[in-house]
Amino acid sequence: MNLADLPTPCLVLDRTTLTRNIRVMAAALARLNVPLRPHMKTAKSIDVARLATEGQPGGITVSTLAEAEYFLGHGITDILYAVGITPQKLEQVCKLNGAGAHIIVITDDADMADLIAAQPVPPRTLIEIDSGEERGGVHPDSDKLLELAARLGSCLTGVLTHAGHSYAGRSVRDMARIAEIERSTVTRAAGRLRDAGHKIDIVSAGSSPTARHAENMAGVTEIRAGVYMFGDLFQAEIETHGMDAIAVTVLTSVIGRRPGRILVDAGGLALSKDRSTEATPHDYGYGLARDIDGRRSLGNAIVRKAYQEHGVIDLDPAFKVDLPIGAKLRIVPNHTCMTAAAHDRYFVVDGGQEVVAIWNRVNGW
Amino acid sequence: MNLADLPTPCLVLDRTTLTRNIRVMAAALARLNVPLRPHMKTAKSIDVARLATEGQPGGITVSTLAEAEYFLGHGITDILYAVGITPQKLEQVCKLNGAGAHIIVITDDADMADLIAAQPVPPRTLIEIDSGEERGGVHPDSDKLLELAARLGSCLTGVLTHAGHSYAGRSVRDMARIAEIERSTVTRAAGRLRDAGHKIDIVSAGSSPTARHAENMAGVTEIRAGVYMFGDLFQAEIETHGMDAIAVTVLTSVIGRRPGRILVDAGGLALSKDRSTEATPHDYGYGLARDIDGRRSLGNAIVRKAYQEHGVIDLDPAFKVDLPIGAKLRIVPNHTCMTAAAHDRYFVVDGGQEVVAIWNRVNGW
């Protein structure tokens, strides 16, 4: 099978780039002497999980219980569900743990801490710490941290933070600085809990940019990162990786031609409506068009409008292209987590046009 | 089954509102004496298609060939695929037509017209006309219109336009004006083709706003509209319908609490990253939160941030709410076509909390 034969739109994953990205991150973390618990929210695929856990302890992070169930079904049992737990989801976690999983949950809520502790077999639990993102989590110096620990009792296993505010950084230096805030915040919380007599086995931190550019991870026991595997235009803009490190593209066909622009069959559903690069130095609209080989032979050809099933690409006047209806292109996504979620499988290539494998994804909830 | 028992996030469809929306549109079009070929790109569900085609000729519009195949499998044969056809998709259409479908295709390209006409059994074909949206289509007064017709020969069946630029309108008066441009443009094209000796059976126009507010559809043989069935915040803002006509919501659970805001488990994947209302009088962020009964008891509680699996709702200070972790809310979407596509089924209610049916969707391509 060849990319030229595939129905469009569909998702292409370049395994050569993927494995290089995984190697680069593993090397960066090895230098910091901290293992990786890869976040599977981006890839949602067992085939990718196998590559990402190679040489690591083997645990993973997930963003949905559908992922947890899917990966358990494929033999991965050490799973961190890194979204604040609810009573209903706790019930589901306990069921999955009863079936052989070892799912770890997170909370920053006193009532939930009581409910977790009251389970017949409570799951291991991490207290979520806010290291500056201001999304979820408690302050490392707060009374609430100690209160939550007391309520959790023996199921307290550690602390977790996510420096999502690293996405506001725009340089390697910014990322290193935010990584140090992330590290010092979550280890300070761990220290306070240990001082209060709690056993803290897991000190979990991470985001792809901070993981990639941290200079020190002393005291952190594991790094969670996910988007680094695939990369995207936004991560390239914030210097998590280079433009040659983007492993996922959307294969699309030309469906219309006008002077200076073309219409393709990848619209808002196939690309997502994410506009992450709006706030970065280069605004790539809804994505950047490359040729079927993944080369940038169209220059700066950008998807400027995205209707449900139509994308409008403004051609780069410096690059002459004459594409017939049906010609295939590959769109590099703004935000690969959002784009990939619109598709149920990957058509895997190894740099060329030949499809060497088809890998499934676990979407939904 | 009750909404309170459902795992979240998931998609809720209120059948009472849906059937009222379908009745309102049918009545509006009956007054204009024009039948409806409902666009199933929003609902992607046979159960909804059955309601939407009631009292109409029975044909539908689709936006993907996955929809075409699905609806054919459920007995609907008169299908208009309203996205510019490509060589590869033409092959697929011919196969489906060989299997009992009567799929109509559209084109605005001379090479494609030749290829369509060269098929052993060419599908019926409409020439796409640009009535001002400037997405696809030829000008009604262009030489190209007649050239395309000559190339298509006997498979030419009609003309089609989509006044997508009605989405820039902001009042009923705007919509009526754009509807008249849409009508006059597509009927002018039909007239020129008839004058040149072509048989034009289908003159297809439509978008939900123009369908709803047109004052005259003389010469138009069918209206395509889709989003009116479900409605959304954007369509309410542009006066296609009222705020009480939104049939689809995302059921979500509270996963975090802070002063003035809550965190829910409906993020960018469950809601989509669509920001259509950014350009309208009321900017609803990524959606408006209502209570589990669909009532606006939280006031202006708006999803201001959408991470992959986290939504951040800024609470309305004028409304006191005290929601525990796990409490359920329903988020009204910005753009229902994008939001619904993240989900594989509808949990159907009839105004209350009781789930009376589960209807599947055909997503992907």
Interface residues (C-beta under 8 A of the other chain):
Chain A: P7 T8 P9 C10 K41 S63 T64 L65 V83 G84 I85 T86 P87 Q88 K89 Q92 D108 D109 D111 M112 R135 G136 G164 S253 V254 I255 G256 R257 L263 D265 G268 L269 A270 S272 K273 D274 R275 K305 Y307 Q308 E309 H310 V312 P324 I325 G326 H335 C337 M338 A341 A342 H343 D344 G364 W365
Chain B: P7 T8 P9 C10 K41 S63 T64 L65 V83 G84 I85 T86 P87 Q88 K89 Q92 D108 D109 D111 M112 R135 G136 G164 S253 V254 I255 G256 R257 L263 D265 G268 L269 A270 S272 K273 D274 R275 K305 Y307 Q308 E309 H310 V312 P324 I325 G326 H335 C337 M338 A341 A342 H343 D344 G364 W365
